[in-house]
């Protein structure tokens, strides 16, 4: 056990090791403008409802080309997509009759 703790401590000290983290730590001077985030969304076919800043990252709330509700986390300096998450919709949209039936019965 001691050996594993020592190895984990060593790995944590290595520079360049990417650890999963939703936070973006970039000085504002290094950020791309909001218009660039809007263009990124348009290039991907996303409809933007809102662009906000969350944990130092840009966050796009909108819809993908199929109409599904999405939340996209974007690195503010590189505009790399960090995370794309599909959100559950409260209302019914679309032609899937099986989903409509489930919604009408109150089950989902």
BELURUR-V107157 format. One line per field, one symbol per residue. phi: phi as a letter, one per 40 degrees, with the letter a starting at -180 (. if undefined). Layout:
BEGIN
phi: ???
END
This chain:
BEGIN
phi: .dcccccccccccccgccbcaccbbbddcccccddccccdccccgccccabbbbfgbcbbbabcdcgccbbbcbccccgcccabbcccccbcbhbccccccccccgba
END
